[in-house]
Amino acid sequence: MLEIKRFERKYFEDVRQVCVNTGPEQAKTDPDEKEKLLAVYCDYYCEQEPENTFVLVDEADTAQGYILCAENAKAYCKSFAPYMQKLRKYGIGSCVIPYGEQIIYRFFGKKYPAHLHIDINHEFTGNGNGTRLMQTLLEHLKNKGVKGVMLIVGAHNTAAVRFYKRNGFKILCSIGGGTAMAKEL
Protein backbone atom coordinates (compact mmCIF):
# COMPACT_ATOMS: atom_id res chain seq x y z
CA MET A 1 0.00 0.00 0.00
CA LEU A 2 1.25 3.46 -0.86
CA GLU A 3 1.43 5.96 1.97
CA ILE A 4 1.33 9.76 1.97
CA LYS A 5 4.02 11.39 4.09
CA ARG A 6 5.27 14.88 4.73
CA PHE A 7 8.26 15.74 2.61
CA GLU A 8 11.65 15.20 4.21
CA ARG A 9 15.02 16.04 2.68
CA LYS A 10 15.69 12.30 2.18
CA TYR A 11 12.99 12.32 -0.54
CA PHE A 12 14.52 15.22 -2.51
CA GLU A 13 16.20 13.14 -5.23
CA ASP A 14 13.16 10.86 -5.50
CA VAL A 15 10.90 13.88 -6.02
CA ARG A 16 13.26 15.29 -8.64
CA GLN A 17 13.20 11.94 -10.44
CA VAL A 18 9.39 11.85 -10.44
CA CYS A 19 9.41 15.36 -11.93
CA VAL A 20 11.72 14.20 -14.73
CA ASN A 21 9.83 10.93 -15.25
CA THR A 22 6.54 12.79 -15.71
CA GLY A 23 7.99 15.72 -17.67
CA PRO A 24 8.72 16.15 -21.36
CA GLU A 25 10.73 13.39 -23.06
CA GLN A 26 13.55 15.81 -23.83
CA ALA A 27 14.21 16.31 -20.10
CA LYS A 28 15.05 12.61 -19.79
CA THR A 29 17.97 12.85 -22.22
CA ASP A 30 19.09 16.50 -22.25
CA PRO A 31 20.77 17.68 -19.01
CA ASP A 32 19.92 21.33 -19.71
CA GLU A 33 16.24 20.53 -20.25
CA LYS A 34 16.27 18.48 -17.06
CA GLU A 35 17.70 21.37 -15.04
CA LYS A 36 15.17 23.83 -16.51
CA LEU A 37 12.29 21.50 -15.68
CA LEU A 38 13.50 21.02 -12.10
CA ALA A 39 14.06 24.76 -11.59
CA VAL A 40 10.49 25.58 -12.67
CA TYR A 41 8.47 22.71 -11.20
CA CYS A 42 10.37 21.13 -8.35
CA ASP A 43 13.41 22.57 -6.62
CA TYR A 44 11.94 25.84 -5.34
CA TYR A 45 9.12 24.04 -3.51
CA CYS A 46 11.32 21.36 -1.91
CA GLU A 47 13.97 23.87 -0.91
CA GLN A 48 11.89 26.90 0.06
CA GLU A 49 8.50 25.49 1.13
CA PRO A 50 9.07 21.88 2.18
CA GLU A 51 6.30 22.19 4.78
CA ASN A 52 3.84 22.43 1.85
CA THR A 53 5.09 19.29 0.10
CA PHE A 54 3.73 15.77 0.51
CA VAL A 55 5.02 12.57 -1.07
CA LEU A 56 3.42 9.30 -2.08
CA VAL A 57 5.84 6.57 -0.96
CA ASP A 58 6.02 2.86 -1.68
CA GLU A 59 6.92 0.00 0.66
CA ALA A 60 10.63 0.77 0.18
CA ASP A 61 10.03 4.37 1.38
CA THR A 62 10.76 5.71 -2.10
CA ALA A 63 8.71 8.68 -3.31
CA GLN A 64 6.65 7.69 -6.35
CA GLY A 65 4.63 10.89 -6.48
CA TYR A 66 4.28 14.29 -4.89
CA ILE A 67 2.13 17.34 -4.46
CA LEU A 68 3.93 20.57 -3.73
CA CYS A 69 2.76 24.07 -3.15
CA ALA A 70 3.66 27.70 -2.68
CA GLU A 71 1.09 29.03 -0.24
CA ASN A 72 1.42 32.73 -1.08
CA ALA A 73 1.66 33.86 -4.71
CA LYS A 74 3.11 37.28 -3.87
CA ALA A 75 5.88 35.84 -1.67
CA TYR A 76 6.55 33.11 -4.24
CA CYS A 77 7.02 35.63 -7.07
CA LYS A 78 9.65 37.45 -4.97
CA SER A 79 11.51 34.42 -3.69
CA PHE A 80 11.58 32.60 -7.04
CA ALA A 81 14.21 35.09 -8.30
CA PRO A 82 17.26 32.81 -7.76
CA TYR A 83 15.56 30.04 -9.73
CA MET A 84 14.74 32.50 -12.51
CA GLN A 85 18.41 33.46 -12.53
CA LYS A 86 19.28 29.80 -13.14
CA LEU A 87 16.86 29.75 -16.07
CA ARG A 88 18.22 32.94 -17.65
CA LYS A 89 21.52 31.23 -18.44
CA TYR A 90 19.59 29.06 -20.91
CA GLY A 91 18.15 32.09 -22.73
CA ILE A 92 14.99 34.16 -22.48
CA GLY A 93 12.86 31.32 -23.91
CA SER A 94 13.47 29.37 -20.71
CA CYS A 95 11.79 32.12 -18.71
CA VAL A 96 8.56 32.34 -20.71
CA ILE A 97 6.61 29.72 -18.73
CA PRO A 98 7.66 30.96 -15.27
CA TYR A 99 6.98 34.59 -16.23
CA GLY A 100 3.60 33.61 -17.64
CA GLU A 101 2.75 31.69 -14.51
CA GLN A 102 3.79 34.62 -12.32
CA ILE A 103 1.49 36.93 -14.28
CA ILE A 104 -1.41 34.53 -13.68
CA TYR A 105 -0.49 34.20 -9.98
CA ARG A 106 -0.37 37.98 -9.57
CA PHE A 107 -3.68 38.44 -11.36
CA PHE A 108 -5.59 35.77 -9.38
CA GLY A 109 -3.34 35.57 -6.29
CA LYS A 110 -5.51 37.66 -4.01
CA LYS A 111 -8.42 35.23 -4.23
CA TYR A 112 -6.28 32.10 -4.75
CA PRO A 113 -2.95 32.81 -3.01
CA ALA A 114 -1.56 29.26 -3.17
CA HIS A 115 -0.58 27.30 -6.24
CA LEU A 116 0.36 23.66 -6.64
CA HIS A 117 2.01 21.04 -8.81
CA ILE A 118 1.23 17.33 -8.60
CA ASP A 119 2.97 14.43 -10.36
CA ILE A 120 2.91 10.67 -9.91
CA ASN A 121 5.02 8.06 -11.69
CA HIS A 122 2.80 6.46 -14.32
CA GLU A 123 2.77 2.99 -12.74
CA PHE A 124 1.33 4.48 -9.54
CA THR A 125 -1.47 6.55 -11.08
CA GLY A 126 -5.06 5.54 -10.57
CA ASN A 127 -6.40 3.87 -7.47
CA GLY A 128 -7.16 7.30 -6.01
CA ASN A 129 -3.52 8.21 -5.30
CA GLY A 130 -3.79 11.64 -6.92
CA THR A 131 -7.01 12.41 -5.07
CA ARG A 132 -5.45 11.34 -1.77
CA LEU A 133 -2.46 13.63 -2.37
CA MET A 134 -4.79 16.49 -3.36
CA GLN A 135 -7.01 16.03 -0.30
CA THR A 136 -3.94 15.97 1.97
CA LEU A 137 -2.62 19.25 0.60
CA LEU A 138 -6.01 20.98 0.55
CA GLU A 139 -6.68 20.03 4.17
CA HIS A 140 -3.18 21.25 5.10
CA LEU A 141 -3.81 24.61 3.39
CA LYS A 142 -7.26 24.99 5.02
CA ASN A 143 -5.70 24.38 8.43
CA LYS A 144 -3.19 27.15 7.69
CA GLY A 145 -6.00 29.55 6.78
CA VAL A 146 -5.20 29.71 3.07
CA LYS A 147 -8.38 30.77 1.27
CA GLY A 148 -7.77 29.43 -2.22
CA VAL A 149 -5.41 27.52 -4.49
CA MET A 150 -4.72 27.60 -8.22
CA LEU A 151 -2.69 25.75 -10.80
CA ILE A 152 -1.88 25.86 -14.49
CA VAL A 153 -2.29 22.76 -16.60
CA GLY A 154 -1.56 22.17 -20.26
CA ALA A 155 -4.78 22.93 -22.15
CA HIS A 156 -4.29 19.73 -24.18
CA ASN A 157 -4.07 17.60 -21.01
CA THR A 158 -7.76 16.71 -20.87
CA ALA A 159 -7.27 13.88 -18.35
CA ALA A 160 -5.64 16.29 -15.89
CA VAL A 161 -8.36 18.92 -16.43
CA ARG A 162 -10.98 16.24 -15.65
CA PHE A 163 -9.03 15.21 -12.53
CA TYR A 164 -8.91 18.78 -11.25
CA LYS A 165 -12.61 19.32 -11.98
CA ARG A 166 -13.43 16.13 -10.03
CA ASN A 167 -11.47 17.64 -7.15
CA GLY A 168 -13.53 20.84 -7.21
CA PHE A 169 -11.35 23.10 -9.36
CA LYS A 170 -12.90 25.47 -11.91
CA ILE A 171 -11.36 26.99 -15.01
CA LEU A 172 -10.31 30.61 -14.55
CA CYS A 173 -8.87 31.30 -18.00
CA SER A 174 -6.85 29.84 -20.83
CA ILE A 175 -3.77 31.57 -22.14
CA GLY A 176 -1.24 30.24 -24.58
CA GLY A 177 -1.16 26.47 -24.17
CA GLY A 178 -2.21 26.58 -20.53
CA THR A 179 -5.43 26.56 -18.55
CA ALA A 180 -5.51 28.23 -15.13
CA MET A 181 -7.77 26.45 -12.65
CA ALA A 182 -8.63 27.29 -9.04
CA LYS A 183 -10.53 26.20 -5.98
CA GLU A 184 -11.72 28.18 -2.97
CA LEU A 185 -10.93 26.53 0.35
DAWO-V833795 format. One record per run of one state. SS is the DSSP state (H for helix, E for strand, L for the rest). FROM is the first residue (numbers start at 1). TO is the last residue. If there is no record, write none. Layout:
SS;FROM;TO, SS;FROM;TO
This chain:
L;1;2, E;3;6, L;7;8, H;9;22, L;23;25, H;26;29, L;30;30, H;31;41, L;42;42, H;43;48, L;49;49, H;50;52, L;53;53, E;54;57, L;58;62, E;63;70, L;71;72, H;73;79, L;80;80, H;81;88, L;89;91, H;92;108, L;109;113, E;114;120, L;121;121, H;122;124, L;125;128, H;129;143, L;144;147, E;148;154, L;155;157, H;158;166, L;167;169, E;170;175, L;176;177, E;178;184, L;185;185
